[in-house]
Amino acid sequence: MNVRVRLLNNNPIRPQAKYVLYWAQMNRRVESNHALAHAVELANGLQLPVLFYEGLTFDYPYANDRFHAFILEGVPYTEKRCQKLGLGYFFYLRKDAACANDMLYRLAADAAAVVTDDYPAFIAARHNLSVPARIDIPYYAVDSSCIVPMNLLPEGQSADYTNTGSWGAKATKEAKQFGKINVIANTEKDFPTRLPDVASLKFTPGAAYVHLTSNETIAGTQWKAFPKTEAPLVCDMSSDILSRPIDVTQFGLLYAGAQKNLGPSGVTLVVIRKDLAEKVNEKCPAFFRYKTHLDENSLHNTPPCFAIYMLTLCTRWLLKLGGVDAIAQINKAKAAKIYTALDASAFYKATAVKEFRSDMNVTFRLPTEALEEQFVKEASAKGMKQLKGHRSVGGIRASIYNAFPVAGVDALVAFMKEFEQKNG
């Protein structure tokens, strides 16, 4: 399978098993399901059937009656689809997660292996930490989150990646599951944080594409100019999309999670050249193909209507404000106020090299970690929340995305000066 598959324990496949067990956690689809496809592939190799197991508990976090009704109404359909494909189906309705897990362990007792979908979600993470230790057969987790290389990286070709921080590193790691990846720049560990010089980048002849992350939220760095490339330029713009004007024609593919500047989480914006969408890797399942969603006007499946509606409202607000040109000036002015305060101080120290400083995420340090803790606590008491830097790097981080008001930046700068006077 051309997907990322992790074996979460080292147990042997059970001889005399009756089936391979697929445990549906976040993905209850029968079609376009990488984890289920891996279970089928494994079962075919062992000449065993697949049992599709899903459980519903009344204490499922954040669920309500409508959620339970939605799942229950879908059970007959899922069962019919499983029957059509020759899969067994088992649905279990219980009071709480402990009961559902007990049933999982009972079903696993007759299984050769367990395969589950591994999504970066609270429920899946909670279960995946505890379940593998109690199952004495192989436990596979399949991650279906690597959409770009799944579509654009054919077998036998390579792609160029820039590793410029936490998000660039994650993209690089995921892509390596699909083919040869050339890391043409690596500034992830540099301090002060920085980005590579565009002129120093050495691109691989014949690369399928070049990938970069436009804004590193943890490092506080942002590409101010993008490299010109012969291969299609692919960019993760999740944290600075619509914060400034860009030349869209310079890119082969742009993608951005909505949760920073577009609206609530739950929807991803993709801008792709049609010729690239046509060149999709043949092994990519239909649901994960950009072409599928282009051909079907983003209605291949039921879309997240509320998140899309909120995105519409956010873009209307932006247009009334004057569009991207207007918000870019506001964003620059907001960031400049904080950076000016940092540069004028011997107490605070900006962590990013000046020419690469982000307009979205301003990162800085205080003389000691104890002072940083005190800074965050006192700022929170004044209504300024979430200023603590990411746990992987520490320090302070002010995230000032499009919707963050100028008044909030003024309040932060005033507090910074007050805090320095008392503690400097």
N, C-alpha and C positions, 0 to 999 in steps of 0.2 A: 504493500500500500504506500502511495506517495503522500503520506501525512505524517504528522509527528505522533509517534506512539511511545508512551512511557510504560515500562514495567515497574510497578510500585512495590513488588516483592520478588524474591528469588525462589519461589516454590515451584516444584515440578508439576507438569500436567498430570492429572490423576488418571491412571489406567482404569479401564472398565467404566468410564464416565458415560452418562446418558446424553449429554448435550453441552454446548457452549452457551453460557448465560450472558445475555445482554441486559444490563441494568440501565434503564432510561431515567436519567436524573433531570437534566435541563432540556434535553432534546428528545421529544416523543415522536418525532417524525419517523416514518418508515422509509420514505424516499429521501435522497440527498442527505444522508446521515453517515458521516465518515466513521463514527464509532461503530454503528451497526454493520457497516460494510466491512470493517476490520473483523468483527465477530464472525460474519459469514465466511470471510476468507480463511480465518483460523479454523472454523468448523469444517469447511470443505477439505482442508488439508488433513483433518483428523477423521474425515468421513462420519461426521456427527451432525445432527440437526442443531438449530439455534432456538433458544427459548427467550422471547422478548418479555422482560419483567418490568412493570412499573407499579409503584405504590403511591397512594394518596393518603395523607394524614391530616387530621382535623387541626393539628397545631402547627401546620406549615406557616412560617413567618410571613406576615403581611397579607395572607390570603383571606378572602371573604367568601360569602355564599356564592357570589357570581363566579369567582375563580373555581370553586369546587364544581359548580354546575357546568362550567366550560370544560373542565377535564372529564367529568363523567359523561357529558354528551359526546365527547370524542372517542370514548372507549369502543363502541361498536364499530366505528370507522377504522380505528387502528387494528382491531381484531380481524376485520375483513381484509385489510391490506396485508397483514401478516399471513393469513391463510392463503391469499393469492400467491404469495411469494414462497410458500412452504415453510413458514416460520411458526413455531409455537407461540402462544400468547398467554400471559398470566398477569391479571390485575388484582391488586390487594388493597382493600380499603380498611384502614385501622385508625385507632384513636391518636397515636403519637408516633414519633420517629423511631422510638425504641422497638415498638411492635413491628414496624415496617422493616427495620434492620434485622430483627429476629427471623422474619420470613426470608430475607435475602440470604442469611446464613444457612437456613434450611434448604433453600434451593441450590445454594453453592455446594452443598454436600454431595450432590449428584452431578456436578458440573466438571468439565475438564479445565475450564478457565472462566474468569469473569472479565467482561469488557464493559467499560462505562464511558460516557462522554465527559470530558474534562473542560469545563468552561470556567473562566475567571469570575465565578459567582460565589456568594456567601454559602449557599446550601451545598454546592458541590465541594467547596473547599473544606467545609466542616466534615462532610462524610468521608472525603478522601484521606483525611488525616487519621481517622480511626478504623475504617473498614479493612484496609489491606492487612493490618496486623492480625486480624481475626479470621482471615481466609487462607487456607493451607494449599491453595492452588494459585497459578499465576493470575495477577490482577493487573489488567491493562487500562490505562487512561489515554484517550485519544483527544488531542487538541485540534480543533478545526478553525483556528484563528488566523492562519497564514495566507490570506487571500491574494496578496500581490504576487508572490512567487508561484502560487498554485496556478495563476492565470498566465503570467508573463515569462516564466523561466522554463523553456523547453529542455528536454533531456539532451545532454551533451554540450549545453551552453553554460555560460557563467554570467554573473551580474556583479556590478560594482556597488559597494556600500560604504557610506561614511559613518563611522562610529564616533559620534560627537557628544555622547552623554548617555543617560539611562535609557532613553527611548530609542536612540540610535542603536544602542547595544542590544536591546530586546529585539528590534527588527532584524538585526544581523543574525542573532542567534536563531530566530525562527526560520529565516530564509535558508540557513545552512542545512535544514532538514530536507530541502528540496533539490539541492544541486550545489555546484561550486560557486562560492562567494568570495570575491576579492575585496578585502578591506583596504581601500585606497587612502584612508585617513583615519587616524585613531587619536582623538584628543580626550577621551572619556576620563582619564585619570589626571589630566593636566590641572595645575592650580598655580595662579588664578585660572579659572575656567576660560576656555577659548574655543574658537572654531578654526579649521584649517584655512590657510591662504588659498584662495581660489586658483591662483597661478601655479601653485605647487602640486595640484592634483594631477595624478598620472592615470588616465583612464585606460581600461583594458580594450584593445582592439577587438571588435566583434562582440562586445558585451551585450546581453539582451536588454539591459536597462541600467541606469544609475539611480541609486536610492539615497535620499537624505531626509533629515528631519529639520524642518524650518525653524523650530523654536524648542529649545530644551528647557522644560519647566523647572527641573531640579537644579541644573547648572546655571540657569539664568542667562543663557546665550541665545542669539538669534542671527540667522543669516540675513545680512543686509543686501547682498547681491548674490544671485544664483549663478552657478557655473554654466557655461555654454558647452553642450555635449553633443557628440554625434549620435550616441545611443539615446533612446527616450529617457527623459528625466522624470523620475517618480518621486513624489514628495508627500510626506506625512505632515499636514498642516493643521493637525488637531487643535493646537493651542494658540495659533495666531491667524486662523482663517478670517477673512473679512476685517482684519485690523489695520490693513494698509493696502494700497494698490499693488497689484502684481501683473506681469504679462503672462496671461494664461497660455498663450500660444507657445511659450518656452517649454511647457511641460507636456509629457505624454500622458501622465496620470497624476491627479491630485486626490488625496482622500483626507477626510477630517471628521473625527467624532464631533458631535454637535455640542458637547457639554461645556465648552469654554465660551464661545462667542455666538453660537447659533441657536441655543436653546437647551432643554434638558437632555440628559443622556437617553440613549435608546434608538438613535438614528445616526447614520453615517452618510456624509455627503461625498459623492464620487464624481469627479470630472475626468473623463477618459476620451482620448482620440478614438474615433470609430475604427480606424485600421488596427489599432492595438487590441480592441475588444474582439475583432475578428480572428486574431492570431492566438486565441486561447489554447492552452495546453489541453490536448485531447483527453487526458486522464482526470481533468478537473470535473467534479460532479456538477450537474446542471445548476443546482442552487447557488453554488459558489462562483459561477461564471458571471463576469460583468455583462457579457453579451445577453445572457438570459434576461437580466433586469432591464437592459436597454430595449430588447425586442418586445418585452411585455410591459413597458412603461412603468417599471418598478412595482408591478402588481402580480408578480409570479406567486407570491404568498400574501397573506393579509398583512399590510404594512402597519407600523406603529403609528396609528392615526393621530393620537394626542401629541406625540413628540413632533410629528411633521407639522401639525397645526401650530404648535408653539414656535417652531422654526419660522413659519410664515409670519407670525406676529413679530418676531425679532427682526426679520429682514424688512418688514414694513416700517418698524421703528427706526431702523438704520436709514432707510430711504428718506423718511421725514426729517431726519437729522441732517441730511445732506449727502448721504451715501458714504462710500469707503474713503473718498478724499477727505471728507469732513471728520470722520472718526479717526483717521490717521493723524490729523493735526492735534486732535484732543488727546490721543494716546501718547504722542510724542511729548506734549506739554506735561501730561501727568507724570510720565517717567522722568522727565528732565527735572521736575521739582524735587523728586527723591534723590536722584543722582547728584544734583547740585548740593543738597544737604550732606550727602555722604562725602563728596570730594572736599567740602569745606571743613570737615571734621577730622581730628586725629583720634577720636574715640571710636567712630564707626569705620569699617573698611569694606568697600564693595568687593565681591568675590570674582566678578567677571572682568576680563580685559576690556578696556573702554570701548574699542571699536566693535566689539561683539556683544555689548550689553543688550539684554532683551527689554523691549518696551512693555512686555506682558508680565514678566516675573523678575522683580528686583531682588537680588540676593545680597546679603551682607552679614558681617560678623561684628561682634562686640569683643572687648578685650578678654573676657572669660566666659565660659559656659554658664557659670552661676549668674552673671549679669544678663546673659541672654534669657535665661529662665525667668529672671525677675522682670525683664523687659516684656516678655510675652504675657506674663501674669498681670502686670499693671496695665498694659495696653488692652487686654481683654476686659478688665474692670471698667475701662472707659468706652467699651463697645466696639473695640477693634479686634476682631477675632481672626483665628487661623493664620497668625503671623509666624508660627514656629516653622523653621525650615524642615525639609524632608528628613525623615529619620536616618536616611543613608548618608547624609552630609552634615546635618545640624545647621546651626546658625539661624538667620531670620530670612523669611521670604515674603515679600509683599506681592501678591498676585492682583494685577490691576487690569483685568480684561475689559472689553468694550463697555460693559454695563456698569463698571465700577465708577462711582461719581467723583468728580473733581474735588468736591467737598471732603470726601473721604481721604484723598491724598493730602489735602491741606491739614486735616486733623492729624494724620500720621506724622507729617513733617513737624508740626508744632509739638507733638508729643516727643518726638526724637530729640528736639532741642531741649525740652524740659527735662527729659530723662538724663541727658548728657550733663546738664548743669548740676543735677543732684548727685550724679554718680561718677562724673569724669575726673 
